[in-house]
Amino acid sequence: MLAQELIKLNDLHLAGKLVSEELRLGLHTSRRAGVGAEFEQYRHYQPGDDPKRIDWKLLARTDRHMVRESATESNRQIRFLLDLSGSMNYVENGISRLSYAKIVVASLAYLGFRQGDDMSLYGLQNGIMQPLARPGHQAFQQIVVALEKAEAAGAWNPTEPTLPPFGTKTNEMLIVVSDLLQVNDEWLALVRTLAHPRREILLIQVLGDQEMDFSMSGFFRFQDLETGREVEIQAEAVQNTIRERAAAYFQMLDEGLRVPNVQLTRALLSEPIALVLRRVLG
């Protein structure tokens, strides 16, 4: 499904489930350990199986006795970090970056829930990292509720955000969803600080097509979503300059994030979320 259709559902729980179902076939062959790598599967009922494990709803639809074969509880802790700075309110072709990012997190959290991962959610706002949903049996539901309430605003204040220390799990996966736009090197510094041999970091950078390839024409008034500053420009006059600076920034970011256990994936607001997550988890 396209992002517009998912956003119109106005139901993050359902949107996350729908995207995860799209991913299901691809994730069976995923090389990545962690979220969704051992997604719940079915097999035919055999004598000796516990009848409680039969999927009765599937039986009613297909007249086939299928047994759920679930992965055991994961030995991995998954933390989601959602950027809630003002620039996440960017909208292109009716799609909000924040809404897109929320569905990304909800989809990955649903996969983690089905696998039995230990999950939590943090929000990064005004340069401060705050817990929004803590680990526990109801972590997925808490994550969805926190996502629905989350709002983006403000800039990155001069602080040094930190995560709580490692839990009891052997390894940790940190999934960051952001535009990764920065004034100085805030994101680069944060990622380098968080990098650790026991922590795999997946960065999902959500961008609009115009941010990647500025192709507008005519006069526009642009507003900085973090400071409120406005500027009027004639698009054709600055097109080449904006493209060159954007390309240079993305190259700098790619080079700066070549850190062990760190992976960067770019997602365009025009891309189906399931396709993006296949790249993330492939």
C-alpha positions as CSV (number, residue, x, y, z in Angstrom):
1,M,0.0,0.0,0.0
2,L,1.1,3.6,-0.6
3,A,1.8,5.9,2.3
4,Q,-1.3,8.0,1.4
5,E,-3.6,5.0,1.8
6,L,-1.9,4.0,5.1
7,I,-2.2,7.5,6.5
8,K,-5.9,7.7,5.6
9,L,-6.5,4.7,7.8
10,N,-5.7,6.8,10.8
11,D,-4.9,3.6,12.7
12,L,-1.2,2.9,13.3
13,H,-1.9,-0.5,14.7
14,L,-3.6,-1.6,11.5
15,A,-1.2,0.3,9.3
16,G,1.8,-1.5,11.0
17,K,0.1,-4.8,10.6
18,L,-0.6,-4.3,6.9
19,V,2.9,-3.3,6.1
20,S,4.4,-6.2,8.1
21,E,2.1,-8.6,6.1
22,E,3.5,-7.2,2.9
23,L,7.0,-7.9,4.2
24,R,6.3,-11.4,5.4
25,L,7.4,-13.3,2.3
26,G,10.7,-11.3,1.9
27,L,11.5,-11.6,5.6
28,H,11.5,-15.4,5.5
29,T,14.8,-15.2,3.6
30,S,16.2,-12.2,5.4
31,R,19.9,-12.4,6.3
32,R,19.5,-10.0,9.2
33,A,19.1,-11.3,12.7
34,G,16.6,-9.3,14.8
35,V,13.3,-7.7,13.8
36,G,11.3,-10.0,11.6
37,A,14.1,-12.4,10.7
38,E,12.2,-15.3,12.2
39,F,8.7,-14.2,11.5
40,E,6.0,-16.5,12.7
41,Q,5.2,-19.2,10.1
42,Y,2.7,-22.0,9.6
43,R,3.0,-25.8,9.0
44,H,0.5,-28.6,8.7
45,Y,-0.9,-30.1,11.9
46,Q,0.7,-33.4,12.8
47,P,-0.4,-36.1,15.4
48,G,0.9,-35.1,18.8
49,D,0.7,-31.3,18.2
50,D,-1.1,-29.3,20.8
51,P,-4.6,-28.5,19.3
52,K,-4.3,-25.1,21.0
53,R,-1.7,-24.2,18.4
54,I,-4.1,-24.7,15.5
55,D,-5.0,-21.4,13.8
56,W,-8.8,-21.8,13.9
57,K,-9.5,-18.6,12.0
58,L,-7.2,-19.9,9.2
59,L,-9.0,-23.2,9.3
60,A,-12.4,-21.5,8.9
61,R,-11.1,-19.7,5.8
62,T,-9.2,-22.4,4.1
63,D,-10.4,-25.7,5.7
64,R,-6.8,-26.6,6.4
65,H,-5.4,-27.5,9.8
66,M,-2.3,-25.3,10.2
67,V,-0.2,-24.9,13.3
68,R,1.5,-21.7,14.3
69,E,5.3,-22.1,14.5
70,S,6.5,-19.2,16.5
71,A,10.1,-18.1,17.1
72,T,11.3,-18.4,20.6
73,E,11.7,-15.2,22.6
74,S,14.4,-13.1,21.0
75,N,17.7,-12.5,22.8
76,R,17.8,-9.0,21.4
77,Q,16.7,-5.7,22.8
78,I,15.2,-3.3,20.3
79,R,15.0,0.4,20.9
80,F,13.3,2.8,18.5
81,L,14.3,6.4,18.4
82,L,11.9,8.8,16.6
83,D,13.1,12.3,15.7
84,L,10.5,14.8,16.9
85,S,12.2,18.0,15.8
86,G,10.2,20.6,13.9
87,S,11.6,19.5,10.5
88,M,9.7,16.3,10.8
89,N,6.5,18.3,10.1
90,Y,7.6,18.6,6.4
91,V,4.8,17.7,4.0
92,E,5.2,16.8,0.4
93,N,2.3,15.8,-1.9
94,G,0.0,15.5,1.1
95,I,2.3,13.1,3.0
96,S,3.8,14.2,6.3
97,R,7.3,13.1,7.1
98,L,6.2,12.5,10.7
99,S,3.2,10.4,9.7
100,Y,5.4,8.3,7.4
101,A,8.0,7.9,10.1
102,K,5.3,6.8,12.6
103,I,4.1,4.0,10.3
104,V,7.7,2.9,9.7
105,V,8.2,2.5,13.5
106,A,4.7,0.9,14.0
107,S,5.5,-1.7,11.2
108,L,8.9,-2.6,12.7
109,A,7.4,-2.8,16.2
110,Y,4.7,-5.1,15.0
111,L,7.3,-7.4,13.5
112,G,9.2,-7.3,16.8
113,F,6.0,-8.0,18.7
114,R,5.3,-11.1,16.6
115,Q,8.9,-12.3,17.2
116,G,8.9,-11.7,21.0
117,D,11.5,-9.0,21.0
118,D,12.0,-6.8,24.0
119,M,11.1,-3.3,22.7
120,S,11.0,0.3,23.8
121,L,10.5,3.7,22.2
122,Y,12.3,7.0,22.7
123,G,11.6,10.5,21.2
124,L,14.3,13.0,20.5
125,Q,13.1,16.6,20.9
126,N,15.0,19.8,21.6
127,G,18.1,17.7,21.8
128,I,16.7,15.6,24.7
129,M,16.1,11.9,24.5
130,Q,12.9,10.9,26.3
131,P,11.4,7.5,26.9
132,L,7.9,7.2,25.4
133,A,7.2,3.5,25.8
134,R,9.1,1.2,28.1
135,P,9.8,-2.6,27.7
136,G,7.2,-5.0,28.9
137,H,4.4,-7.4,27.8
138,Q,2.4,-4.5,26.4
139,A,5.3,-2.8,24.7
140,F,3.8,-2.9,21.2
141,Q,0.5,-1.4,22.4
142,Q,2.3,1.3,24.4
143,I,4.5,2.1,21.4
144,V,1.4,2.6,19.2
145,V,-0.3,4.8,21.8
146,A,2.9,6.9,22.2
147,L,3.3,7.3,18.4
148,E,-0.3,8.5,18.1
149,K,0.3,11.1,20.7
150,A,3.8,12.2,19.5
151,E,4.1,15.7,18.0
152,A,7.1,17.3,16.4
153,A,8.4,20.8,17.3
154,G,11.5,22.7,18.1
155,A,15.2,22.6,17.1
156,W,18.2,20.7,18.5
157,N,19.4,22.5,21.6
158,P,23.1,22.2,22.5
159,T,22.8,19.1,24.6
160,E,24.3,15.6,24.5
161,P,21.4,13.0,24.3
162,T,22.1,9.6,25.8
163,L,20.4,6.3,26.0
164,P,20.0,4.4,29.3
165,P,22.6,1.6,29.8
166,F,22.3,-1.8,28.2
167,G,19.7,-4.1,29.6
168,T,20.0,-7.8,30.3
169,K,19.7,-8.8,26.6
170,T,22.9,-10.0,24.9
171,N,22.7,-7.6,22.0
172,E,20.8,-4.5,21.1
173,M,19.3,-3.0,17.9
174,L,18.7,0.7,17.8
175,I,16.4,1.8,15.0
176,V,16.5,5.6,14.3
177,V,13.9,7.2,12.1
178,S,14.7,10.8,11.2
179,D,15.4,13.2,8.4
180,L,19.0,13.4,9.7
181,L,19.0,17.1,8.9
182,Q,21.5,19.0,11.1
183,V,22.9,22.5,11.5
184,N,26.3,21.4,12.6
185,D,27.2,17.7,13.1
186,E,24.6,16.8,15.7
187,W,23.5,13.5,14.2
188,L,27.0,12.4,13.3
189,A,28.2,13.1,16.8
190,L,25.2,11.3,18.4
191,V,25.6,8.2,16.2
192,R,29.3,8.0,17.0
193,T,28.5,8.3,20.7
194,L,25.9,5.5,20.5
195,A,28.0,3.2,18.4
196,H,29.0,0.1,20.4
197,P,30.1,-3.5,19.5
198,R,26.9,-4.8,21.2
199,R,24.6,-2.4,19.4
200,E,23.5,-2.5,15.8
201,I,22.3,0.8,14.6
202,L,19.8,1.1,11.7
203,L,19.3,4.7,10.5
204,I,16.2,5.3,8.3
205,Q,16.5,8.8,6.8
206,V,13.0,9.9,5.6
207,L,13.2,12.6,2.8
208,G,10.9,14.2,0.3
209,D,11.7,13.9,-3.4
210,Q,12.2,17.7,-3.6
211,E,14.8,17.5,-0.8
212,M,16.8,14.9,-2.9
213,D,16.3,16.5,-6.4
214,F,15.0,20.1,-6.2
215,S,12.9,20.4,-9.4
216,M,10.4,23.2,-8.5
217,S,9.8,26.2,-10.7
218,G,8.4,29.7,-9.9
219,F,8.4,31.9,-6.8
220,F,8.0,30.3,-3.4
221,R,8.1,31.3,0.3
222,F,10.0,28.7,2.3
223,Q,9.8,28.4,6.1
224,D,12.3,26.8,8.4
225,L,10.1,24.4,10.4
226,E,12.4,24.6,13.4
227,T,13.1,28.4,13.7
228,G,10.1,29.8,11.8
229,R,12.4,31.9,9.6
230,E,11.0,32.6,6.1
231,V,12.6,33.3,2.8
232,E,11.3,34.0,-0.7
233,I,13.1,32.6,-3.7
234,Q,12.8,32.2,-7.4
235,A,13.2,28.4,-7.7
236,E,15.1,28.3,-11.0
237,A,17.6,30.8,-9.8
238,V,18.8,28.6,-6.9
239,Q,18.0,25.1,-8.4
240,N,21.6,24.2,-9.3
241,T,23.0,25.5,-6.0
242,I,20.4,23.6,-3.9
243,R,21.1,20.4,-5.8
244,E,24.9,20.7,-5.4
245,R,24.6,21.4,-1.7
246,A,22.1,18.6,-1.1
247,A,24.4,16.1,-3.0
248,A,27.4,17.3,-1.0
249,Y,25.5,16.9,2.3
250,F,24.3,13.4,1.5
251,Q,27.8,12.4,0.5
252,M,29.2,13.9,3.7
253,L,26.6,12.0,5.7
254,D,27.4,8.7,4.0
255,E,31.1,9.1,4.6
256,G,30.6,10.2,8.2
257,L,28.3,7.2,9.0
258,R,30.7,4.6,7.8
259,V,31.0,3.3,11.4
260,P,31.0,-0.4,12.4
261,N,27.5,-1.8,13.1
262,V,25.8,1.3,11.5
263,Q,23.6,1.1,8.5
264,L,22.0,4.0,6.7
265,T,18.9,3.5,4.5
266,R,17.2,6.4,2.7
267,A,13.4,6.5,2.2
268,L,11.5,8.8,0.0
269,L,8.0,9.9,0.9
270,S,6.9,8.7,-2.5
271,E,8.1,5.1,-1.8
272,P,5.9,2.3,-0.5
273,I,6.9,1.7,3.1
274,A,7.2,-2.1,2.7
275,L,9.8,-1.6,-0.1
276,V,11.8,0.6,2.2
277,L,11.7,-1.9,5.0
278,R,12.8,-4.7,2.8
279,R,16.0,-2.7,2.1
280,V,16.4,-2.1,5.8
281,L,16.0,-5.7,6.9
282,G,17.4,-7.4,3.8
